[in-house]
Amino acid sequence: MTTSTDSLAAEQQAADRLLQALQTRTACAPVRDLIGAVDLPAAYRVQERLTAGRVAAGGRVVGRKIGLTSKAVQDQMGVDQPDFGVLFDDMAYGEGGEVPMDRLLQPKAEAEVAFVLKRDLSDGSLDIDQIRDAVDYGVAAIEVCDSRIDGWDIAFADTVADNASSGVYVLGAERKTLGEFSPVDVGMRMLVNGEEVSTGDGAACLGDPLNAVAWLAKSARDFGEPLRAGQVILSGALGPMRPIESGDEVRVEISGLGTVVAKFSEGKQS
């Protein structure tokens, strides 16, 4: 089915709105007025335009993230599937380092298992056995979600278009192969300034974080950009996210994978 000229123009307007919000770090209105609230193909086309704009500005794609892996969140959004976004090189921060708040708008932290791939996931059935064979190692991760949409006033199409509400991420230093830990069996605690604010487990992520990677591998291939060796995959939240403010320290503990810590430096958000 072809896309009308008017629809393409609306998608470009949506991408321009989000790219301006990203570049100026000023939250914008939702884009569902331009592309509808649940038009998945249109939302991903906007995301592709946003990605192209970031690459044109010097960004380099280093992986993908999976969102909406919790059924409760899917029900809240009125959808029956996860979504995905793109990870860029400038989104990564070192374990224990400081994340500058002036590059974020409305940050919320969540704990995840991240995987690094050693093989492409472009051919074959992309079943769980193939996914396991493609994973080099897993690490504990903090994903900081961030919406360019003012007040997190998002429908499904808004978050997909806005690169799945991606912000930044921090990977732990301890690397484990799938022979050394079982993603579905991990337990998670997230603490902010020493206070426990979120708990969960591997089963909270589509029943198993590897299920989430399998879903992503098939979806990415369907959209024409398969997962590649060396890429980082953020597989989805193991428990509820938590808003973050300047000066906060986030610590995530994942059984079998160790800990990862991020500090959010004082500074005026712009």
Disulfide bonds with the S-S distance in Angstrom:
none
